[in-house]
């Protein structure tokens, strides 16, 4: 059975529709459950969930309040409360395609030796895509992920996006739970908890695959395209990496600093390329991205 875990914090605008998109999937309701973890919501999330239960009584829906603030706390609570042998994390501000749950079910039946999987994450803008958006900043801001239309193993140093990822429940028995020092807390944008889990899985020789038919459409409001959000998010990426690597050891942090220097070279080259191609805003945004990440990485 699948356990679909949705961790939510003040997303009453979106929560009913993501639940609806799951309930209207092609997979029979008896083959999955939805586990919603309310991370101290102060909006109308509860009433929206009650509306869903009324409209879709055939779906097994269980809701829990996690009082420890933080996405990693909520994700861990979802693991603890789930009854399925496959755990599927779905973002609370998204929609999924009708074959989403069937795709994950079929994959783990046919590939029982694989430990995790993830699918495309396609942004849907509530306004329009800004002219400074490039391939790299799109992945950063929207979680965009697309590796083609074939099932394949994730390339080295790549892994499923946190908002569209499925794991065998046994994975967490082997690698442990999400690091509660990482991950978003309220309005904080610190992350890297998924990267931490997938790095541990890689160390243990676990494998994860890309499934093109498990599609998540990530809804992007206008505020996520603002300069303030961009600066806070990119700074938080650096801060997250500092925390994650130092938690492993100082040598890991030093290696990350060296990697950052290499990424600066690549960013400058890309900036020049975008400028000569007539898209200087895209190039400059990459420099701003790198600058903010570096500051977050080195500042205590």
Secondary structure, DSSP 8 states (H G I E B T S, - for coil): -EEEEEEESS-TTTHHHHHHHHHTSSS-GGGEEEEEEE-S--SSHHHHHHHHHHH-TTSEEEEEE--S-SHHHHHHHHHHH---SEEEEE-TTEEE-TTHHHHHHHHHHH-TT--EEEEEEEEEESS---TT--HHHHHHHH--B---SS-EE--TT----TTEEEEETHHHHHH-S--TTSS--TT-----HHHHHHHHHHHTT--EEEEEEEEEEEEE-GGGGSHHHHHHHHHHHHHHHHHHHHHH-HHHHHHHHHHHHHHHHHHHHHHHHHHHTT-HHHHHHHHHHHHHHHHHHH--
